Amino acid sequence: MWKFVATAKQVLWEFVELGFLAVLALILVHLLLGQAAGPYVASVADNVTKFSAATSAGMLGIVIVLGIVYFVLRRTSWSKS
């Protein structure tokens, strides 16, 4: 049972990472191409802009720093294994 829970947790975290990378890739495409990137990319960029404007700058900074620390620690622990 616990092995299943651990596997499910790992799969869900991989899914979250893929989703985060997809959003980052769409933001990059929007920054490179602007409105020529298409309506879907523009809507994703608009939603990210609205979300970042709605949250306070301090909270957003803390989330970004914690995310970077998490990814760095996760990558370094993989290289040791």
N, CA, C and O atoms as a CHARMM CRD file, in Angstrom:
* protein
*
  324
    1    1 MET  N      0.82400  -1.19600   0.00000 PROA 1      0.00000
    2    1 MET  CA     0.00000   0.00000   0.00000 PROA 1      0.00000
    3    1 MET  C      0.86500   1.25500   0.00000 PROA 1      0.00000
    4    1 MET  O      0.61800   2.17300  -0.78200 PROA 1      0.00000
    5    2 TRP  N      1.87800   1.30800   0.86900 PROA 2      0.00000
    6    2 TRP  CA     2.73400   2.49600   0.95500 PROA 2      0.00000
    7    2 TRP  C      3.58500   2.65500  -0.30100 PROA 2      0.00000
    8    2 TRP  O      3.93300   3.76900  -0.69200 PROA 2      0.00000
    9    3 LYS  N      3.91500   1.52900  -0.92500 PROA 3      0.00000
   10    3 LYS  CA     4.67800   1.61200  -2.16600 PROA 3      0.00000
   11    3 LYS  C      3.83600   2.26500  -3.25500 PROA 3      0.00000
   12    3 LYS  O      4.34100   3.06100  -4.04600 PROA 3      0.00000
   13    4 PHE  N      2.55200   1.92500  -3.29000 PROA 4      0.00000
   14    4 PHE  CA     1.64100   2.53800  -4.25500 PROA 4      0.00000
   15    4 PHE  C      1.51100   4.03900  -4.00700 PROA 4      0.00000
   16    4 PHE  O      1.52100   4.82800  -4.95100 PROA 4      0.00000
   17    5 VAL  N      1.38900   4.43200  -2.74500 PROA 5      0.00000
   18    5 VAL  CA     1.27200   5.85100  -2.40200 PROA 5      0.00000
   19    5 VAL  C      2.53900   6.60100  -2.81200 PROA 5      0.00000
   20    5 VAL  O      2.46000   7.70500  -3.35200 PROA 5      0.00000
   21    6 ALA  N      3.69700   6.01100  -2.55900 PROA 6      0.00000
   22    6 ALA  CA     4.96200   6.65000  -2.94000 PROA 6      0.00000
   23    6 ALA  C      5.07600   6.77600  -4.45700 PROA 6      0.00000
   24    6 ALA  O      5.53600   7.79800  -4.96700 PROA 6      0.00000
   25    7 THR  N      4.66400   5.75300  -5.16200 PROA 7      0.00000
   26    7 THR  CA     4.70200   5.79800  -6.62800 PROA 7      0.00000
   27    7 THR  C      3.73100   6.84100  -7.16100 PROA 7      0.00000
   28    7 THR  O      4.06700   7.59300  -8.07600 PROA 7      0.00000
   29    8 ALA  N      2.52800   6.89100  -6.59700 PROA 8      0.00000
   30    8 ALA  CA     1.54100   7.88100  -7.03100 PROA 8      0.00000
   31    8 ALA  C      2.03800   9.29800  -6.76000 PROA 8      0.00000
   32    8 ALA  O      1.86000  10.19200  -7.58700 PROA 8      0.00000
   33    9 LYS  N      2.65400   9.49600  -5.61400 PROA 9      0.00000
   34    9 LYS  CA     3.19800  10.80900  -5.28000 PROA 9      0.00000
   35    9 LYS  C      4.28500  11.21800  -6.27200 PROA 9      0.00000
   36    9 LYS  O      4.32400  12.36600  -6.71400 PROA 9      0.00000
   37   10 GLN  N      5.14600  10.30100  -6.61300 PROA 10     0.00000
   38   10 GLN  CA     6.21600  10.58000  -7.56200 PROA 10     0.00000
   39   10 GLN  C      5.64700  10.91800  -8.94200 PROA 10     0.00000
   40   10 GLN  O      6.11300  11.85200  -9.59400 PROA 10     0.00000
   41   11 VAL  N      4.65500  10.17100  -9.37900 PROA 11     0.00000
   42   11 VAL  CA     4.03800  10.42000 -10.68700 PROA 11     0.00000
   43   11 VAL  C      3.35100  11.78000 -10.70000 PROA 11     0.00000
   44   11 VAL  O      3.45900  12.51900 -11.67900 PROA 11     0.00000
   45   12 LEU  N      2.64700  12.11600  -9.62700 PROA 12     0.00000
   46   12 LEU  CA     1.97200  13.40700  -9.56800 PROA 12     0.00000
   47   12 LEU  C      2.95900  14.57000  -9.57500 PROA 12     0.00000
   48   12 LEU  O      2.70100  15.58900 -10.21500 PROA 12     0.00000
   49   13 TRP  N      4.08800  14.43500  -8.87200 PROA 13     0.00000
   50   13 TRP  CA     5.10000  15.48700  -8.88600 PROA 13     0.00000
   51   13 TRP  C      5.71600  15.63600 -10.27100 PROA 13     0.00000
   52   13 TRP  O      5.99900  16.75400 -10.70500 PROA 13     0.00000
   53   14 GLU  N      5.92600  14.53800 -10.96200 PROA 14     0.00000
   54   14 GLU  CA     6.44000  14.62000 -12.33400 PROA 14     0.00000
   55   14 GLU  C      5.43800  15.35700 -13.23100 PROA 14     0.00000
   56   14 GLU  O      5.83000  16.15200 -14.08500 PROA 14     0.00000
   57   15 PHE  N      4.15400  15.08900 -13.03300 PROA 15     0.00000
   58   15 PHE  CA     3.11800  15.76100 -13.80400 PROA 15     0.00000
   59   15 PHE  C      3.11800  17.26100 -13.52100 PROA 15     0.00000
   60   15 PHE  O      2.98200  18.06600 -14.44200 PROA 15     0.00000
   61   16 VAL  N      3.27100  17.64000 -12.25100 PROA 16     0.00000
   62   16 VAL  CA     3.32600  19.05400 -11.87500 PROA 16     0.00000
   63   16 VAL  C      4.54200  19.72300 -12.51500 PROA 16     0.00000
   64   16 VAL  O      4.43800  20.83700 -13.02700 PROA 16     0.00000
   65   17 GLU  N      5.68200  19.05400 -12.48800 PROA 17     0.00000
   66   17 GLU  CA     6.88700  19.60900 -13.10600 PROA 17     0.00000
   67   17 GLU  C      6.70200  19.79100 -14.61100 PROA 17     0.00000
   68   17 GLU  O      7.10700  20.81400 -15.16200 PROA 17     0.00000
   69   18 LEU  N      6.10400  18.82200 -15.27200 PROA 18     0.00000
   70   18 LEU  CA     5.85900  18.94200 -16.71200 PROA 18     0.00000
   71   18 LEU  C      4.91500  20.09700 -17.02200 PROA 18     0.00000
   72   18 LEU  O      5.12500  20.83500 -17.98400 PROA 18     0.00000
   73   19 GLY  N      3.88500  20.24900 -16.21500 PROA 19     0.00000
   74   19 GLY  CA     2.95600  21.36300 -16.40400 PROA 19     0.00000
   75   19 GLY  C      3.63200  22.70900 -16.20600 PROA 19     0.00000
   76   19 GLY  O      3.39900  23.64900 -16.96700 PROA 19     0.00000
   77   20 PHE  N      4.47200  22.79700 -15.17600 PROA 20     0.00000
   78   20 PHE  CA     5.20700  24.03000 -14.91000 PROA 20     0.00000
   79   20 PHE  C      6.14900  24.35500 -16.06400 PROA 20     0.00000
   80   20 PHE  O      6.24600  25.50700 -16.48600 PROA 20     0.00000
   81   21 LEU  N      6.84000  23.34100 -16.57000 PROA 21     0.00000
   82   21 LEU  CA     7.73700  23.55200 -17.70500 PROA 21     0.00000
   83   21 LEU  C      6.97300  23.94400 -18.96700 PROA 21     0.00000
   84   21 LEU  O      7.46400  24.74100 -19.76600 PROA 21     0.00000
   85   22 ALA  N      5.78200  23.39200 -19.14900 PROA 22     0.00000
   86   22 ALA  CA     4.96800  23.75300 -20.30800 PROA 22     0.00000
   87   22 ALA  C      4.55400  25.22100 -20.23800 PROA 22     0.00000
   88   22 ALA  O      4.60100  25.93100 -21.24200 PROA 22     0.00000
   89   23 VAL  N      4.15100  25.67200 -19.05400 PROA 23     0.00000
   90   23 VAL  CA     3.77100  27.08400 -18.89900 PROA 23     0.00000
   91   23 VAL  C      4.97700  27.97800 -19.13900 PROA 23     0.00000
   92   23 VAL  O      4.86300  29.00300 -19.81000 PROA 23     0.00000
   93   24 LEU  N      6.13500  27.60100 -18.59500 PROA 24     0.00000
   94   24 LEU  CA     7.34400  28.39400 -18.82900 PROA 24     0.00000
   95   24 LEU  C      7.70900  28.44400 -20.31000 PROA 24     0.00000
   96   24 LEU  O      8.12200  29.48900 -20.81300 PROA 24     0.00000
   97   25 ALA  N      7.55900  27.32500 -21.00500 PROA 25     0.00000
   98   25 ALA  CA     7.85800  27.29100 -22.43800 PROA 25     0.00000
   99   25 ALA  C      6.89400  28.19300 -23.20800 PROA 25     0.00000
  100   25 ALA  O      7.30900  28.88900 -24.13500 PROA 25     0.00000
  101   26 LEU  N      5.62100  28.18900 -22.83600 PROA 26     0.00000
  102   26 LEU  CA     4.65500  29.05300 -23.51600 PROA 26     0.00000
  103   26 LEU  C      4.94700  30.52700 -23.25800 PROA 26     0.00000
  104   26 LEU  O      4.78600  31.35800 -24.15100 PROA 26     0.00000
  105   27 ILE  N      5.37600  30.85300 -22.04100 PROA 27     0.00000
  106   27 ILE  CA     5.74600  32.23900 -21.73300 PROA 27     0.00000
  107   27 ILE  C      6.96200  32.64500 -22.57000 PROA 27     0.00000
  108   27 ILE  O      7.01700  33.75900 -23.09200 PROA 27     0.00000
  109   28 LEU  N      7.92500  31.74700 -22.69400 PROA 28     0.00000
  110   28 LEU  CA     9.10400  32.03900 -23.51300 PROA 28     0.00000
  111   28 LEU  C      8.72400  32.26500 -24.98000 PROA 28     0.00000
  112   28 LEU  O      9.22500  33.18900 -25.62100 PROA 28     0.00000
  113   29 VAL  N      7.85200  31.42900 -25.49600 PROA 29     0.00000
  114   29 VAL  CA     7.38800  31.59200 -26.88100 PROA 29     0.00000
  115   29 VAL  C      6.68200  32.93000 -27.03800 PROA 29     0.00000
  116   29 VAL  O      6.86800  33.62200 -28.04000 PROA 29     0.00000
  117   30 HSD  N      5.87100  33.29600 -26.04900 PROA 30     0.00000
  118   30 HSD  CA     5.17600  34.57900 -26.11600 PROA 30     0.00000
  119   30 HSD  C      6.16500  35.74200 -26.06900 PROA 30     0.00000
  120   30 HSD  O      5.98400  36.73900 -26.76900 PROA 30     0.00000
  121   31 LEU  N      7.20500  35.62000 -25.25200 PROA 31     0.00000
  122   31 LEU  CA     8.20400  36.68000 -25.19200 PROA 31     0.00000
  123   31 LEU  C      8.97000  36.79900 -26.50400 PROA 31     0.00000
  124   31 LEU  O      9.32800  37.90100 -26.91900 PROA 31     0.00000
  125   32 LEU  N      9.22000  35.67600 -27.15000 PROA 32     0.00000
  126   32 LEU  CA     9.97100  35.70100 -28.40800 PROA 32     0.00000
  127   32 LEU  C      9.13100  36.16900 -29.59200 PROA 32     0.00000
  128   32 LEU  O      9.60900  36.94400 -30.42200 PROA 32     0.00000
  129   33 LEU  N      7.88900  35.70700 -29.67800 PROA 33     0.00000
  130   33 LEU  CA     7.06800  35.97700 -30.85700 PROA 33     0.00000
  131   33 LEU  C      6.01100  37.04900 -30.65400 PROA 33     0.00000
  132   33 LEU  O      5.49100  37.59400 -31.62700 PROA 33     0.00000
  133   34 GLY  N      5.68700  37.35900 -29.41100 PROA 34     0.00000
  134   34 GLY  CA     4.65000  38.35800 -29.14500 PROA 34     0.00000
  135   34 GLY  C      3.28100  37.83600 -29.54300 PROA 34     0.00000
  136   34 GLY  O      2.97300  36.66100 -29.34600 PROA 34     0.00000
  137   35 GLN  N      2.46200  38.71400 -30.10300 PROA 35     0.00000
  138   35 GLN  CA     1.09600  38.33500 -30.48600 PROA 35     0.00000
  139   35 GLN  C      1.07200  37.37000 -31.67300 PROA 35     0.00000
  140   35 GLN  O      0.05100  36.72900 -31.92200 PROA 35     0.00000
  141   36 ALA  N      2.16700  37.26100 -32.39700 PROA 36     0.00000
  142   36 ALA  CA     2.22500  36.33100 -33.53100 PROA 36     0.00000
  143   36 ALA  C      2.28400  34.87800 -33.07400 PROA 36     0.00000
  144   36 ALA  O      2.17800  33.96900 -33.89800 PROA 36     0.00000
  145   37 ALA  N      2.44900  34.64900 -31.78600 PROA 37     0.00000
  146   37 ALA  CA     2.52300  33.28400 -31.26400 PROA 37     0.00000
  147   37 ALA  C      1.17300  32.57800 -31.30500 PROA 37     0.00000
  148   37 ALA  O      1.10800  31.35000 -31.26200 PROA 37     0.00000
  149   38 GLY  N      0.10600  33.34900 -31.38800 PROA 38     0.00000
  150   38 GLY  CA    -1.21200  32.74800 -31.47300 PROA 38     0.00000
  151   38 GLY  C     -2.06500  33.07300 -30.25900 PROA 38     0.00000
  152   38 GLY  O     -1.55900  33.53400 -29.23600 PROA 38     0.00000
  153   39 PRO  N     -3.36800  32.83000 -30.38300 PROA 39     0.00000
  154   39 PRO  CA    -4.27800  33.20400 -29.29100 PROA 39     0.00000
  155   39 PRO  C     -4.11200  32.35700 -28.03000 PROA 39     0.00000
  156   39 PRO  O     -4.28600  32.86800 -26.92300 PROA 39     0.00000
  157   40 TYR  N     -3.78200  31.07900 -28.17600 PROA 40     0.00000
  158   40 TYR  CA    -3.63900  30.22900 -26.98200 PROA 40     0.00000
  159   40 TYR  C     -2.44000  30.67400 -26.14800 PROA 40     0.00000
  160   40 TYR  O     -2.54000  30.79400 -24.92700 PROA 40     0.00000
  161   41 VAL  N     -1.31800  30.91700 -26.80000 PROA 41     0.00000
  162   41 VAL  CA    -0.11500  31.34700 -26.09300 PROA 41     0.00000
  163   41 VAL  C     -0.35700  32.71000 -25.45400 PROA 41     0.00000
  164   41 VAL  O      0.08100  32.95600 -24.33000 PROA 41     0.00000
  165   42 ALA  N     -1.04300  33.58600 -26.15600 PROA 42     0.00000
  166   42 ALA  CA    -1.35000  34.90800 -25.60400 PROA 42     0.00000
  167   42 ALA  C     -2.27200  34.80000 -24.39400 PROA 42     0.00000
  168   42 ALA  O     -2.11200  35.54900 -23.43100 PROA 42     0.00000
  169   43 SER  N     -3.23500  33.88000 -24.43000 PROA 43     0.00000
  170   43 SER  CA    -4.15000  33.72800 -23.28900 PROA 43     0.00000
  171   43 SER  C     -3.42000  33.16400 -22.07200 PROA 43     0.00000
  172   43 SER  O     -3.70500  33.56300 -20.94300 PROA 43     0.00000
  173   44 VAL  N     -2.48700  32.24600 -22.28600 PROA 44     0.00000
  174   44 VAL  CA    -1.70200  31.72000 -21.17500 PROA 44     0.00000
  175   44 VAL  C     -0.84900  32.83000 -20.57000 PROA 44     0.00000
  176   44 VAL  O     -0.78200  32.96500 -19.34800 PROA 44     0.00000
  177   45 ALA  N     -0.20100  33.61800 -21.41100 PROA 45     0.00000
  178   45 ALA  CA     0.61300  34.73400 -20.92400 PROA 45     0.00000
  179   45 ALA  C     -0.25000  35.75300 -20.18900 PROA 45     0.00000
  180   45 ALA  O      0.17500  36.30500 -19.17400 PROA 45     0.00000
  181   46 ASP  N     -1.45100  36.00700 -20.68700 PROA 46     0.00000
  182   46 ASP  CA    -2.36200  36.93600 -20.02500 PROA 46     0.00000
  183   46 ASP  C     -2.77500  36.40800 -18.64900 PROA 46     0.00000
  184   46 ASP  O     -2.82400  37.16500 -17.67900 PROA 46     0.00000
  185   47 ASN  N     -3.06900  35.11800 -18.56900 PROA 47     0.00000
  186   47 ASN  CA    -3.44800  34.52700 -17.28600 PROA 47     0.00000
  187   47 ASN  C     -2.30000  34.57600 -16.28000 PROA 47     0.00000
  188   47 ASN  O     -2.52200  34.84600 -15.10000 PROA 47     0.00000
  189   48 VAL  N     -1.08700  34.31900 -16.73400 PROA 48     0.00000
  190   48 VAL  CA     0.06900  34.38800 -15.83400 PROA 48     0.00000
  191   48 VAL  C      0.27900  35.82200 -15.36900 PROA 48     0.00000
  192   48 VAL  O      0.59800  36.05500 -14.20400 PROA 48     0.00000
  193   49 THR  N      0.10400  36.77800 -16.26400 PROA 49     0.00000
  194   49 THR  CA     0.24100  38.18800 -15.90000 PROA 49     0.00000
  195   49 THR  C     -0.81200  38.59500 -14.87700 PROA 49     0.00000
  196   49 THR  O     -0.50200  39.29100 -13.91000 PROA 49     0.00000
  197   50 LYS  N     -2.04600  38.16900 -15.08400 PROA 50     0.00000
  198   50 LYS  CA    -3.12000  38.48300 -14.12700 PROA 50     0.00000
  199   50 LYS  C     -2.83900  37.84400 -12.77200 PROA 50     0.00000
  200   50 LYS  O     -3.05400  38.46600 -11.73200 PROA 50     0.00000
  201   51 PHE  N     -2.36400  36.61100 -12.78300 PROA 51     0.00000
  202   51 PHE  CA    -2.07900  35.91800 -11.52600 PROA 51     0.00000
  203   51 PHE  C     -0.95500  36.61400 -10.76700 PROA 51     0.00000
  204   51 PHE  O     -1.04200  36.79600  -9.55300 PROA 51     0.00000
  205   52 SER  N      0.09300  37.00000 -11.47900 PROA 52     0.00000
  206   52 SER  CA     1.22100  37.64400 -10.80300 PROA 52     0.00000
  207   52 SER  C      0.84300  39.03800 -10.31400 PROA 52     0.00000
  208   52 SER  O      1.38000  39.49600  -9.30600 PROA 52     0.00000
  209   53 ALA  N     -0.05900  39.71500 -10.99700 PROA 53     0.00000
  210   53 ALA  CA    -0.50700  41.02900 -10.54200 PROA 53     0.00000
  211   53 ALA  C     -1.41700  40.90500  -9.31900 PROA 53     0.00000
  212   53 ALA  O     -1.43600  41.79200  -8.46600 PROA 53     0.00000
  213   54 ALA  N     -2.16200  39.81800  -9.23700 PROA 54     0.00000
  214   54 ALA  CA    -3.09000  39.63600  -8.11700 PROA 54     0.00000
  215   54 ALA  C     -2.36300  39.25400  -6.83400 PROA 54     0.00000
  216   54 ALA  O     -2.81800  39.59400  -5.74200 PROA 54     0.00000
  217   55 THR  N     -1.26200  38.56700  -6.95000 PROA 55     0.00000
  218   55 THR  CA    -0.51700  38.18600  -5.75200 PROA 55     0.00000
  219   55 THR  C      0.44300  39.30100  -5.37600 PROA 55     0.00000
  220   55 THR  O      0.86100  40.09600  -6.21800 PROA 55     0.00000
  221   56 SER  N      0.77700  39.34100  -4.11800 PROA 56     0.00000
  222   56 SER  CA     1.72000  40.37300  -3.68500 PROA 56     0.00000
  223   56 SER  C      3.12400  40.02000  -4.17200 PROA 56     0.00000
  224   56 SER  O      3.43500  38.85100  -4.40100 PROA 56     0.00000
  225   57 ALA  N      3.95500  41.02800  -4.32600 PROA 57     0.00000
  226   57 ALA  CA     5.31300  40.82000  -4.83400 PROA 57     0.00000
  227   57 ALA  C      6.13700  39.98700  -3.85900 PROA 57     0.00000
  228   57 ALA  O      6.94800  39.16500  -4.28500 PROA 57     0.00000
  229   58 GLY  N      5.94300  40.18500  -2.58100 PROA 58     0.00000
  230   58 GLY  CA     6.68800  39.41800  -1.57900 PROA 58     0.00000
  231   58 GLY  C      6.35500  37.94100  -1.63400 PROA 58     0.00000
  232   58 GLY  O      7.24600  37.09300  -1.57600 PROA 58     0.00000
  233   59 MET  N      5.06600  37.63300  -1.74500 PROA 59     0.00000
  234   59 MET  CA     4.65800  36.22900  -1.80100 PROA 59     0.00000
  235   59 MET  C      5.17200  35.56800  -3.07800 PROA 59     0.00000
  236   59 MET  O      5.63000  34.42600  -3.05400 PROA 59     0.00000
  237   60 LEU  N      5.09400  36.28300  -4.17400 PROA 60     0.00000
  238   60 LEU  CA     5.56800  35.73500  -5.43800 PROA 60     0.00000
  239   60 LEU  C      7.07700  35.49100  -5.38800 PROA 60     0.00000
  240   60 LEU  O      7.55500  34.47600  -5.89500 PROA 60     0.00000
  241   61 GLY  N      7.81900  36.39800  -4.79000 PROA 61     0.00000
  242   61 GLY  CA     9.26300  36.22300  -4.64200 PROA 61     0.00000
  243   61 GLY  C      9.61500  35.02400  -3.78800 PROA 61     0.00000
  244   61 GLY  O     10.53700  34.27400  -4.10900 PROA 61     0.00000
  245   62 ILE  N      8.87700  34.83700  -2.69000 PROA 62     0.00000
  246   62 ILE  CA     9.12100  33.69000  -1.81200 PROA 62     0.00000
  247   62 ILE  C      8.84000  32.38900  -2.54900 PROA 62     0.00000
  248   62 ILE  O      9.60300  31.43200  -2.41800 PROA 62     0.00000
  249   63 VAL  N      7.76300  32.33700  -3.31800 PROA 63     0.00000
  250   63 VAL  CA     7.42100  31.12700  -4.07200 PROA 63     0.00000
  251   63 VAL  C      8.49400  30.82000  -5.11300 PROA 63     0.00000
  252   63 VAL  O      8.86700  29.66200  -5.29500 PROA 63     0.00000
  253   64 ILE  N      8.98700  31.84300  -5.79100 PROA 64     0.00000
  254   64 ILE  CA    10.02800  31.63100  -6.79800 PROA 64     0.00000
  255   64 ILE  C     11.30500  31.12100  -6.15500 PROA 64     0.00000
  256   64 ILE  O     11.91900  30.18200  -6.66200 PROA 64     0.00000
  257   65 VAL  N     11.71700  31.72500  -5.04400 PROA 65     0.00000
  258   65 VAL  CA    12.93900  31.28500  -4.36000 PROA 65     0.00000
  259   65 VAL  C     12.78400  29.85700  -3.84900 PROA 65     0.00000
  260   65 VAL  O     13.69600  29.04600  -4.01300 PROA 65     0.00000
  261   66 LEU  N     11.65800  29.53800  -3.23900 PROA 66     0.00000
  262   66 LEU  CA    11.43400  28.17200  -2.74800 PROA 66     0.00000
  263   66 LEU  C     11.41200  27.16900  -3.89800 PROA 66     0.00000
  264   66 LEU  O     11.92200  26.05700  -3.75600 PROA 66     0.00000
  265   67 GLY  N     10.83100  27.54400  -5.02500 PROA 67     0.00000
  266   67 GLY  CA    10.82100  26.65900  -6.19200 PROA 67     0.00000
  267   67 GLY  C     12.21600  26.39500  -6.71800 PROA 67     0.00000
  268   67 GLY  O     12.55100  25.26100  -7.06400 PROA 67     0.00000
  269   68 ILE  N     13.03200  27.43700  -6.78000 PROA 68     0.00000
  270   68 ILE  CA    14.40900  27.26100  -7.25000 PROA 68     0.00000
  271   68 ILE  C     15.18400  26.36400  -6.29500 PROA 68     0.00000
  272   68 ILE  O     15.90200  25.46500  -6.73200 PROA 68     0.00000
  273   69 VAL  N     15.04300  26.60400  -4.99300 PROA 69     0.00000
  274   69 VAL  CA    15.73700  25.77500  -3.99600 PROA 69     0.00000
  275   69 VAL  C     15.29000  24.32800  -4.10800 PROA 69     0.00000
  276   69 VAL  O     16.11500  23.41600  -4.04900 PROA 69     0.00000
  277   70 TYR  N     13.98500  24.11000  -4.27100 PROA 70     0.00000
  278   70 TYR  CA    13.45900  22.75000  -4.38700 PROA 70     0.00000
  279   70 TYR  C     14.04300  22.03500  -5.60200 PROA 70     0.00000
  280   70 TYR  O     14.48900  20.89300  -5.49500 PROA 70     0.00000
  281   71 PHE  N     14.04100  22.69800  -6.75400 PROA 71     0.00000
  282   71 PHE  CA    14.55300  22.06000  -7.96800 PROA 71     0.00000
  283   71 PHE  C     16.05600  21.80900  -7.88800 PROA 71     0.00000
  284   71 PHE  O     16.53900  20.77700  -8.35500 PROA 71     0.00000
  285   72 VAL  N     16.78700  22.73400  -7.30800 PROA 72     0.00000
  286   72 VAL  CA    18.23900  22.53500  -7.17200 PROA 72     0.00000
  287   72 VAL  C     18.53000  21.36100  -6.23800 PROA 72     0.00000
  288   72 VAL  O     19.36600  20.51300  -6.54900 PROA 72     0.00000
  289   73 LEU  N     17.84800  21.30900  -5.10100 PROA 73     0.00000
  290   73 LEU  CA    18.06700  20.19900  -4.16900 PROA 73     0.00000
  291   73 LEU  C     17.65400  18.86800  -4.78500 PROA 73     0.00000
  292   73 LEU  O     18.30800  17.84700  -4.57400 PROA 73     0.00000
  293   74 ARG  N     16.57700  18.88700  -5.54000 PROA 74     0.00000
  294   74 ARG  CA    16.11400  17.63700  -6.16300 PROA 74     0.00000
  295   74 ARG  C     17.10900  17.16000  -7.21900 PROA 74     0.00000
  296   74 ARG  O     17.39100  15.96500  -7.30900 PROA 74     0.00000
  297   75 ARG  N     17.64100  18.08200  -8.01400 PROA 75     0.00000
  298   75 ARG  CA    18.58800  17.70200  -9.05800 PROA 75     0.00000
  299   75 ARG  C     19.91300  17.21400  -8.45700 PROA 75     0.00000
  300   75 ARG  O     20.50900  16.26300  -8.96200 PROA 75     0.00000
  301   76 THR  N     20.37000  17.85700  -7.39100 PROA 76     0.00000
  302   76 THR  CA    21.62600  17.43400  -6.79200 PROA 76     0.00000
  303   76 THR  C     21.46600  16.09400  -6.08200 PROA 76     0.00000
  304   76 THR  O     22.41400  15.31100  -6.02700 PROA 76     0.00000
  305   77 SER  N     20.28500  15.81900  -5.54100 PROA 77     0.00000
  306   77 SER  CA    20.09500  14.51100  -4.89600 PROA 77     0.00000
  307   77 SER  C     20.03400  13.41000  -5.93300 PROA 77     0.00000
  308   77 SER  O     20.41600  12.27600  -5.64500 PROA 77     0.00000
  309   78 TRP  N     19.54900  13.72200  -7.16500 PROA 78     0.00000
  310   78 TRP  CA    19.52400  12.72000  -8.22700 PROA 78     0.00000
  311   78 TRP  C     20.94100  12.37900  -8.69400 PROA 78     0.00000
  312   78 TRP  O     21.25100  11.22900  -9.00300 PROA 78     0.00000
  313   79 SER  N     21.78700  13.40300  -8.73700 PROA 79     0.00000
  314   79 SER  CA    23.14700  13.15600  -9.23500 PROA 79     0.00000
  315   79 SER  C     23.96500  12.33400  -8.24900 PROA 79     0.00000
  316   79 SER  O     24.91900  11.66900  -8.65300 PROA 79     0.00000
  317   80 LYS  N     23.61300  12.36500  -6.95400 PROA 80     0.00000
  318   80 LYS  CA    24.33000  11.58700  -5.95500 PROA 80     0.00000
  319   80 LYS  C     23.89700  10.11200  -5.97800 PROA 80     0.00000
  320   80 LYS  O     24.66300   9.23100  -5.58700 PROA 80     0.00000
  321   81 SER  N     22.67900   9.85200  -6.43400 PROA 81     0.00000
  322   81 SER  CA    22.15000   8.47600  -6.41400 PROA 81     0.00000
  323   81 SER  C     22.77200   7.61400  -7.46700 PROA 81     0.00000
  324   81 SER  O     22.43400   6.43500  -7.57900 PROA 81     0.00000
